[in-house]
Amino acid sequence: MTTHGTHDPHAQARARSAAGFIEPEAIAHRAYEVFEERGRGEGREFDDWLHAEHELRELNNDNASE
C-alpha cells in the first residue's frame, strides 16, 4: 500500500488500525497467553484464537473511542 505515492509503513499501520485490523501476530501472542492462563490444555486452539481476537478488538474499540 502506498500513501500519496510514497511507501510509508507507519501510515499503513495507522490505516489498518483505524479500520479495526489486528495483526495476526498480536492475536497469536495473546492466544498463547490465554492458552497458558488456562493451564496449557490442548485442543482449544481455535477458542483461544477467537478469545484473543475478541479481547484485542474490544481494546482497539476502546482506544478508538477515546
C-alpha positions in Angstrom: 0.0 0.0 0.0 1.2 3.5 -0.7 0.2 6.8 0.8 0.2 9.7 -1.7 2.8 7.9 -3.9 5.3 7.1 -1.1 5.8 3.9 0.8 5.1 4.7 4.4 4.8 1.6 6.7 3.7 3.7 9.6 0.8 5.2 7.6 -0.1 1.7 6.6 -0.2 0.5 10.2 -2.3 3.6 11.2 -4.8 2.9 8.4 -5.1 -0.8 9.3 -5.6 0.1 13.0 -8.2 2.8 12.2 -10.0 0.2 10.1 -10.0 -2.3 13.0 -7.3 -4.5 11.6 -5.4 -6.5 14.2 -2.1 -8.0 13.2 -2.3 -11.9 13.2 1.0 -11.9 15.2 -0.7 -9.9 18.0 -3.6 -12.3 18.1 -1.3 -15.3 18.1 0.7 -13.8 21.0 -2.4 -13.2 23.1 -3.9 -16.6 22.2 -0.7 -18.2 23.5 -1.1 -16.2 26.8 -4.7 -17.4 27.0 -3.5 -21.0 26.5 -1.0 -20.6 29.3 -3.5 -18.9 31.6 -5.9 -21.8 31.3 -3.2 -24.4 32.2 -1.9 -25.3 28.7 -4.8 -27.7 28.0 -4.6 -29.0 24.4 -7.4 -28.9 21.9 -8.8 -25.4 22.3 -6.6 -23.5 19.9 -9.4 -22.1 17.9 -11.3 -21.0 21.0 -8.1 -19.4 22.3 -7.6 -17.5 19.0 -11.2 -16.3 19.0 -11.0 -15.2 22.6 -7.7 -13.3 21.9 -9.1 -11.7 18.8 -12.2 -10.6 20.7 -10.2 -9.1 23.5 -7.9 -7.2 21.1 -10.9 -5.9 19.1 -12.5 -4.6 22.3 -9.3 -2.9 23.4 -8.9 -1.4 19.9 -12.5 -0.1 20.0 -12.0 1.3 23.5 -8.8 3.1 22.3 -10.6 4.4 19.2 -13.4 5.9 21.2 -11.1 8.0 23.4 
